[in-house]
Amino acid sequence: MSDKQLQILGSFLEKDGLPGPEAVDFQVTDSQEAPYSDRLILFHVTVMLAYIILDYGRGLTNTARKDVVLAFSRLMVEIMEYVKDGLDLVIKNSWLERVPEAADRQELTQ
């Protein structure tokens, strides 16, 4: 998914003769042993995806190009579907300690 998104966004730069993003896959290890827990990795991936969605939203507010707005909107939906899959894993593995909820206003006034 990330390669496809980089290719889509890089094509906008390429059309205007600008340099595209650099690959960072040289930092990936070929080890078969997990150095961190699945829970920790899922947390970090979720935080990273939240920042990507935030940046796409910021990009939407700073462009007047319809093609870029359409691409950002489409890519945001794709990432949100991926985040939902991650949330389903968190719930399935009982890693969500407590569901976020609003404060009980009646209890607070007593």
C-alpha positions as CSV (number, residue, x, y, z in Angstrom):
1,M,0.0,0.0,0.0
2,S,2.8,2.4,0.9
3,D,4.6,1.8,-2.4
4,K,1.4,2.4,-4.3
5,Q,0.7,5.7,-2.4
6,L,4.3,6.9,-3.0
7,Q,4.0,6.1,-6.7
8,I,0.7,8.0,-6.9
9,L,2.0,11.1,-5.1
10,G,5.4,10.9,-6.7
11,S,3.7,11.0,-10.1
12,F,2.5,14.5,-9.3
13,L,6.1,15.6,-8.7
14,E,7.4,13.8,-11.7
15,K,4.9,15.5,-14.0
16,D,6.2,18.9,-12.8
17,G,9.9,17.9,-13.1
18,L,10.5,17.7,-9.4
19,P,12.4,15.0,-7.5
20,G,10.4,12.3,-6.0
21,P,10.6,10.7,-2.5
22,E,13.7,8.6,-1.6
23,A,13.4,4.9,-0.8
24,V,14.2,4.0,2.8
25,D,14.0,0.2,2.5
26,F,17.7,-0.1,3.1
27,Q,16.9,0.0,6.8
28,V,14.8,-3.1,6.8
29,T,16.4,-6.2,8.3
30,D,16.2,-9.7,6.9
31,S,16.0,-11.3,10.4
32,Q,13.3,-13.9,10.9
33,E,13.2,-13.2,14.7
34,A,10.8,-10.4,15.9
35,P,12.8,-7.9,17.9
36,Y,9.6,-6.3,19.3
37,S,6.2,-7.5,20.4
38,D,3.3,-7.4,18.0
39,R,1.5,-5.1,20.3
40,L,4.3,-2.5,20.3
41,I,4.7,-2.6,16.5
42,L,0.9,-2.2,16.0
43,F,0.9,0.8,18.4
44,H,3.7,2.5,16.4
45,V,2.1,1.7,13.0
46,T,-1.2,3.1,14.3
47,V,0.6,6.3,15.4
48,M,2.4,6.6,12.1
49,L,-0.8,6.1,10.2
50,A,-2.5,8.8,12.3
51,Y,0.2,11.3,11.3
52,I,-0.1,10.3,7.6
53,I,-3.9,11.0,7.8
54,L,-3.2,14.3,9.5
55,D,-0.7,15.3,6.9
56,Y,-3.1,14.3,4.0
57,G,-5.8,16.5,5.7
58,R,-3.3,19.3,6.0
59,G,-2.4,18.9,2.4
60,L,-6.1,19.0,1.4
61,T,-6.4,22.5,3.0
62,N,-3.3,23.8,1.3
63,T,-3.9,22.9,-2.4
64,A,-6.3,24.2,-5.0
65,R,-5.4,21.4,-7.5
66,K,-8.4,19.1,-8.0
67,D,-6.3,16.1,-9.0
68,V,-4.3,16.4,-5.8
69,V,-7.4,16.8,-3.6
70,L,-8.9,13.7,-5.2
71,A,-5.7,11.7,-4.7
72,F,-5.4,12.7,-1.0
73,S,-9.1,11.9,-0.4
74,R,-8.8,8.5,-2.0
75,L,-5.6,7.7,-0.2
76,M,-7.0,8.8,3.2
77,V,-9.9,6.4,2.8
78,E,-7.5,3.6,1.9
79,I,-5.4,4.3,5.1
80,M,-8.5,4.5,7.3
81,E,-9.6,1.1,6.1
82,Y,-6.2,-0.2,7.1
83,V,-6.4,1.5,10.5
84,K,-9.8,-0.2,11.0
85,D,-8.1,-3.6,10.4
86,G,-5.5,-2.7,13.1
87,L,-8.2,-1.7,15.5
88,D,-10.0,-5.0,14.9
89,L,-6.7,-6.8,15.8
90,V,-6.4,-4.7,19.0
91,I,-9.9,-5.6,20.0
92,K,-9.5,-9.3,19.0
93,N,-6.3,-9.6,21.2
94,S,-7.9,-7.7,24.1
95,W,-5.1,-5.1,23.9
96,L,-7.6,-2.2,24.2
97,E,-7.6,-1.6,27.9
98,R,-10.7,0.5,28.0
99,V,-13.0,1.8,25.4
100,P,-12.9,5.6,25.3
101,E,-16.1,7.1,26.8
102,A,-17.5,10.4,28.0
103,A,-17.5,11.3,31.6
104,D,-20.7,10.6,33.6
105,R,-21.8,14.2,34.3
106,Q,-24.4,13.2,36.9
107,E,-21.7,11.4,39.0
108,L,-19.4,14.4,38.7
109,T,-22.0,16.8,40.2
110,Q,-22.6,14.7,43.3
